[in-house]
């Protein structure tokens, strides 16, 4: 969808929190566009953990349910209060858009984009943990709000003249604590019940330890793939001791395209280290596993790292030589067969001559 592509392309909003094992989160990704475009002025993508479940835009003024494959369904009934919150966000972003354009002196006609991310998180038992809001415009953070059951924190963006004063911060604290956090937690619990077949599933990772030559030594890759949920602890060990991650190339948890995830960590080792014949182990801990999953490889089994490249003419010459050898073997075999046949044909004639000679002698 357009909103997700835009947020991943030009964005300003960065992930500053991550759910722990067993926790769940509800995400509202908002975008406000001013200027002539074919897109709605205001739209929102609703995500449960990492799965999109809803979509709203100001053209239809409806929150639509989105299926696991991205297909849109019927209207998503989350209550009138949820729709009011959506409409309030649109009005706030419209006002803030005007303020930001004035500060940036954006007087010429054009397209202006503002984005907002609101996230709440609950524990496995449904108890709320926190809610966070973060705004951005023109590639920069504007401000952010973090609120849990006991604390409220406001952070102003760098380089912006307008920030919330003390009275407005107090107002936001009351609104987030008494309205947004309870409402977000309530919606999250409802969605966890209706979509539990997606977010509550547990898919075991496939774990592999790959080794291939490279740089005069070897490249050792610890790969976990096709697992869900996305949270996983992946460790590469050398002789039972964890390898320092500063020595490795550590990737991010990436989607596989099938609703599952993958993660890899790669270590480069030189020839000298390979000669020490260390034992390398790729180990994974995941919600789908009762015990740690691991797979090992010992350097001594990696005997040669040379790669021979054979050119096309050489390959063609080898093929021709092999064909000639096969042809010669067939011809030799055929010649031998014909020789045997000739001897067989001559044998009866020789026997008759001998018999004739014997008869002549007898007559004599």
C-alpha positions in Angstrom: 0.0 0.0 0.0 1.0 3.6 -0.7 1.2 4.6 3.0 3.6 1.8 3.9 5.8 2.4 0.9 6.1 6.1 1.6 6.8 5.5 5.3 9.6 3.2 4.5 11.0 5.4 1.8 11.2 9.0 3.0 10.6 8.7 6.6 11.3 10.5 9.6 9.7 8.1 12.1 12.0 5.5 13.5 11.3 2.5 15.7 12.3 3.4 19.2 10.7 0.5 21.0 10.4 -3.2 20.5 8.1 -5.7 22.0 9.7 -8.3 24.3 9.0 -12.0 24.2 5.3 -12.6 24.8 4.3 -8.9 24.5 2.0 -7.6 21.8 1.7 -4.2 20.1 -0.8 -2.1 18.2 0.5 0.4 15.6 -1.2 3.3 14.0 0.8 4.7 11.0 -0.7 8.0 10.0 0.1 10.2 6.9 -1.2 13.6 6.1 -0.7 15.1 2.6 -1.4 18.7 1.6 -1.2 19.7 -2.0 -2.5 18.3 -5.3 -2.2 14.5 -5.3 -4.4 11.5 -6.2 -4.1 10.2 -2.7 -6.4 10.9 0.3 -5.6 13.9 2.4 -5.3 11.7 5.5 -4.8 7.9 5.8 -3.9 5.4 8.4 -2.6 1.8 8.5 -3.5 -0.3 11.5 -1.1 -3.1 12.4 -1.3 -5.8 15.1 2.3 -6.7 15.9 3.7 -7.0 12.4 0.5 -7.8 10.6 -1.7 -5.2 8.9 -5.3 -5.6 10.0 -6.9 -2.3 9.1 -6.9 0.8 6.8 -8.6 4.2 7.1 -8.7 7.2 4.8 -10.5 10.5 4.8 -12.1 9.9 1.4 -14.2 7.0 2.6 -14.2 7.9 6.3 -14.3 4.2 7.1 -12.0 1.9 8.9 -11.7 -1.2 6.7 -10.5 -4.6 7.8 -7.5 -5.9 5.9 -6.9 -9.6 5.5 -3.6 -11.5 5.8 -3.0 -11.3 2.1 -3.7 -7.5 2.0 -7.2 -7.8 0.6 -9.7 -5.3 1.9 -12.9 -6.5 3.6 -15.9 -5.1 5.4 -15.9 -2.2 7.8 -13.9 -2.6 10.9 -16.1 -1.8 13.9 -13.9 -0.7 16.7 -16.4 1.7 18.2 -17.2 5.4 17.8 -14.5 6.5 20.2 -11.9 4.9 17.9 -13.3 6.8 14.9 -13.3 10.0 16.9 -9.6 9.5 17.7 -8.8 9.0 14.1 -10.6 12.2 13.1 -8.9 14.2 15.9 -5.5 13.0 14.6 -6.4 14.3 11.2 -7.3 17.7 12.6 -4.2 17.9 14.7 -1.9 16.9 11.8 -3.6 19.5 9.5 -3.0 22.2 12.1 0.6 21.1 12.7 1.1 20.9 8.9 0.4 24.6 8.6 2.7 25.5 11.5 5.6 23.5 10.0 5.1 25.0 6.6 5.3 28.5 8.1 8.5 27.6 9.9 10.1 26.1 6.8 8.9 29.0 4.7 7.1 26.7 2.3 5.0 29.3 0.5 5.2 28.0 -3.0 2.6 25.5 -4.2 3.6 21.9 -3.8 3.0 18.6 -1.9 3.8 18.5 1.8 3.8 15.3 3.8 3.6 14.8 7.6 3.8 11.5 9.3 2.9 10.2 12.8 3.4 6.8 14.5 1.4 5.8 17.6 2.2 2.5 19.3 0.9 0.9 22.4 2.1 -2.3 24.0 0.5 -4.9 26.3 1.8 -7.9 28.1 0.7 -11.5 27.3 -2.1 -11.2 29.9 -3.4 -8.0 28.3 -2.1 -5.6 30.9 -1.1 -2.3 29.3 2.6 -1.4 29.3 3.0 1.9 27.5 1.9 4.1 24.6 4.1 6.2 22.4 3.5 8.9 19.8 6.1 10.3 17.4 5.7 13.0 14.7 7.9 13.9 11.8 8.0 16.2 8.9 10.5 17.1 6.1 12.8 14.3 7.1 13.2 15.4 10.7 11.5 14.4 14.0 9.2 17.1 15.4 8.5 15.7 18.9 7.6 12.5 20.7 5.5 11.4 23.7 6.1 8.3 25.9 3.5 7.4 28.5 3.0 4.4 30.8 0.9 3.9 33.9 3.3 5.9 36.1 5.4 8.2 33.9 5.0 10.7 31.1 7.8 12.0 29.0 7.7 14.7 26.3 10.6 15.2 23.9 10.8 18.2 21.5 12.5 17.8 18.1 15.8 19.5 17.3 15.6 22.8 15.4 11.9 23.5 15.8 10.6 26.7 17.3 7.2 25.4 18.4 7.1 23.0 21.3 4.5 22.1 23.9 4.4 24.4 26.9 3.9 23.1 30.4 0.1 23.5 30.3 -0.2 21.7 27.0 2.1 18.9 28.2 -0.1 18.4 31.2 -3.1 18.2 28.9 -1.4 15.6 26.7 -0.5 13.6 29.8 -4.1 13.5 30.9 -5.3 12.5 27.4 -2.7 9.8 26.9 -3.1 8.3 30.4 -6.9 8.4 30.6 -8.0 8.0 27.0 -5.4 6.8 24.5 -3.6 4.1 26.6 -6.8 2.4 27.9 -8.4 2.6 24.4 -5.4 1.3 22.6 -5.0 -1.6 25.1 -8.8 -2.4 24.8 -8.6 -2.5 21.0 -5.4 -4.5 21.1 -7.0 -7.2 23.4 -10.0 -7.4 21.0 -7.8 -7.9 18.0 -5.6 -10.5 19.7 -8.8 -12.5 20.3 -10.1 -12.2 16.7 -6.7 -12.5 15.0 -5.0 -15.0 17.3 -4.7 -17.5 14.5 -2.1 -15.2 13.0 -0.3 -13.5 15.8 -0.4 -16.3 18.4 1.0 -18.9 16.0 4.5 -20.4 16.6 6.6 -21.5 13.7 9.9 -23.2 14.5 13.0 -21.7 12.7 15.0 -23.7 10.2 18.6 -23.4 11.4 21.7 -23.8 9.1 25.4 -23.2 9.5 26.9 -22.4 6.0 30.6 -22.3 5.2 32.1 -21.3 1.9 35.6 -20.1 0.8 36.4 -16.4 0.8 39.3 -14.0 1.3 41.9 -16.7 1.7 39.9 -18.3 4.5 36.2 -19.0 4.9 32.9 -17.3 5.5 30.8 -18.9 8.2 27.1 -17.9 8.2 24.6 -18.7 10.9 21.2 -18.6 9.3 17.7 -18.9 10.9 14.8 -18.8 8.5 11.0 -19.4 8.3 10.2 -18.6 11.9 7.4 -16.6 13.6 7.1 -14.5 15.6 10.0 -12.3 14.6 11.7 -12.1 17.9 14.6 -14.6 18.1 18.0 -14.9 19.8 20.6 -16.1 17.3 24.2 -16.8 18.5 27.3 -18.0 16.8 29.7 -19.9 19.2 33.3 -20.9 18.8 34.3 -23.9 20.9 31.2 -23.2 23.1 32.0 -19.5 23.6 29.9 -16.8 21.9 31.6 -14.9 19.2 31.7 -11.1 19.7 29.2 -9.5 17.5 31.7 -6.8 16.7 33.6 -9.4 14.7 30.6 -10.4 12.6 28.3 -8.9 10.0 24.9 -9.0 11.7 21.8 -8.5 9.6 18.4 -7.4 10.5 15.3 -9.6 11.0 13.8 -9.6 7.5 10.5 -10.8 6.1 10.7 -13.9 3.9 7.7 -12.9 1.8 5.6 -15.8 3.2 4.7 -14.2 6.4 7.7 -15.6 8.2 11.1 -14.1 9.0 14.9 -14.7 8.6 18.0 -13.6 10.3 21.7 -14.2 9.5 25.1 -13.5 11.2 28.3 -14.0 9.2 31.9 -14.4 10.4 35.0 -14.2 8.3 37.9 -16.5 9.4 41.4 -16.6 7.9 43.4 -19.7 7.0 45.4 -19.6 10.2 42.3 -19.8 12.3 40.9 -22.6 10.2 44.1 -24.6 10.9 43.1 -24.5 14.6 40.1 -26.7 13.8 37.6 -24.8 16.0 34.1 -26.1 16.4 31.5 -23.5 15.4 27.9 -23.7 16.6 24.9 -21.8 15.4 22.3 -21.6 18.3 18.8 -20.2 18.4 16.3 -19.5 21.1 12.7 -18.8 20.0 9.1 -18.9 21.4 8.4 -22.0 19.3 11.2 -24.0 20.9 11.2 -25.8 24.3 14.9 -26.1 24.2 17.8 -24.3 22.4 18.2 -25.4 18.8 21.8 -25.6 17.5 23.8 -27.0 14.6 27.6 -27.3 14.5 30.5 -27.5 12.0 34.2 -28.2 12.6 36.8 -26.4 10.5 38.8 -29.6 9.8 36.1 -30.8 7.4 36.8 -27.8 5.2 39.8 -29.3 3.4 40.3 -27.0 0.4 39.2 -23.5 -0.4 40.5 -23.2 -4.0 38.0 -22.6 -6.7 39.1 -23.6 -10.2 37.6 -21.7 -13.1 37.6 -23.5 -16.4 37.1 -21.5 -19.6 34.6 -22.4 -22.3 37.2 -23.5 -24.9 38.8 -25.9 -22.5 35.4 -27.4 -21.6 34.6 -27.9 -25.3 38.0 -29.6 -25.9 37.4 -31.9 -23.0 34.0 -32.9 -24.3 35.5 -33.6 -27.8 38.2 -35.8 -26.3 35.7 -37.7 -24.2 33.5 -38.3 -27.3 36.5 -39.5 -29.4 37.5 -41.9 -26.6 34.0 -43.3 -26.4 33.8 -43.7 -30.2 37.2 -45.5 -30.3 36.2 -47.8 -27.6 33.0 -48.7 -29.5 34.9 -49.2 -32.8 37.4 -51.5 -31.0 34.7 -53.5 -29.4 32.9 -53.9 -32.8 36.2 -55.0 -34.5 36.7 -57.6 -31.8 33.2 -58.9 -32.3 33.7 -59.2 -36.1 37.0 -61.1 -35.6 35.3 -63.7 -33.5 32.5 -64.1 -36.0 35.1 -64.8 -38.9 36.9 -67.4 -36.8 33.6 -69.1 -36.1 32.7 -69.2 -39.8 36.2 -70.6 -40.8 36.2 -73.4 -38.2 33.7 -75.8 -40.1 35.7 -75.5 -43.3 38.9 -76.5 -41.6 37.2 -79.5 -40.0 36.0 -80.8 -43.4 39.5 -80.5 -44.9 41.0 -82.5 -42.0 38.3 -85.2 -42.5 39.1 -85.4 -46.2 42.7 -85.9 -45.5 41.9 -88.6 -43.0 39.8 -90.4 -45.5 42.5 -90.3 -48.2 44.9 -91.8 -45.7 42.5 -94.6 -44.8 42.0 -95.4 -48.5 45.7 -95.6 -48.9 
